[in-house]
Amino acid sequence: MRKIMRLNRVRVGFLVVALFGLVSVGGASGATTTTVGQTDAAANYVCGSGGEYDLTTAVTSGSAYVVPPGDWTVNSWSTFAGSMGGSMSMVVFRPTVDIGAYTVVATSPVQTLTPSSLNTFPTSVRVKGGDQVGFWATNAACSTETALPTDVSPFDVGPLPLVGDMVTPFPVPGFKANISASLTKVSPAQLKLEELLASLSGQGPGNSFIAKVKEILSNVSGADKAKACSNLAAFNAELKAQVGKKVTLGQAIVLTALSNAVRSALGC
């Protein structure tokens, strides 16, 4: 069936939704960095022009393609371009409650690929455990045809979907996606700081609160715990000083609770 489809597929581009699996640092979901998916210099299925999306939902060997449990940031994605080069965009899909249906949660800019080489592109995309990361491509070597029944690659034709779109691809066996991604796990402290930052809109003296929390986020990203704890203490002192001035008592209670949660997550 797939070979029959290829007569039509050669004139359309691909959007491959690769279900990513853990394959690196630490070998467990507790790892702080990992690479998921796989690239293949021998990818032998060529995407045409137009539009199509695929998923790799099962593989016989190598990485299974699923984001590990927890919150992660995709720092970069890679594909090994064929001799024709082509173009590609990474796309993140999230399974819905309907079996076989997926919602688009993020896309990256479409990139021009350098022929016959590994192409890697920086990005910053937040994903969650179970999310499926893949690509849309035109005139590129986007998949490997294995002919193995357990390498299942659902697909459907169409243009690059928009964030929020829901798609329901048709499963076809014998293909694996030619894409990988580098992920960094988001720490509990980062999640609490982002929650605190979202609660600060319009509160405090000017942008002082927001600037301090952004600096703490930078400290945490840079693994500078001492500086993060010092800046958090400065934030708490300013918050206390602004009660009854630029911050109401009710606001202060909420913000203090969030700040204390950050402090606990950091181990200050």
Sequence and secondary structure as in RCSB ss.txt:
>XXXX:A:sequence
MRKIMRLNRVRVGFLVVALFGLVSVGGASGATTTTVGQTDAAANYVCGSGGEYDLTTAVTSGSAYVVPPGDWTVN
SWSTFAGSMGGSMSMVVFRPTVDIGAYTVVATSPVQTLTPSSLNTFPTSVRVKGGDQVGFWATNAACSTETALPT
DVSPFDVGPLPLVGDMVTPFPVPGFKANISASLTKVSPAQLKLEELLASLSGQGPGNSFIAKVKEILSNVSGADK
AKACSNLAAFNAELKAQVGKKVTLGQAIVLTALSNAVRSALGC
>XXXX:A:secstr
 HHHHHHHHTTS EEEEEE  B SGGGSTT SEEEEEE  TT  EE  SS EEEEE B SSS      SSEEEEE
EEEEE  TT  EEEEEEEEE SSTT EEEEEE   EE  TTSEEEEEEEEEEETT EEEEEEESSEEEEE   TT
SB  EEE S   TT EE  B  BSEEE EEEEEEE  HHHHHHHHHHHT TT SSTTHHHHHHHHHHHHHHTT H
HHHHHHHHHHHHHHHHTBTTTB HHHHHHHHHHHHHHHHHHT 
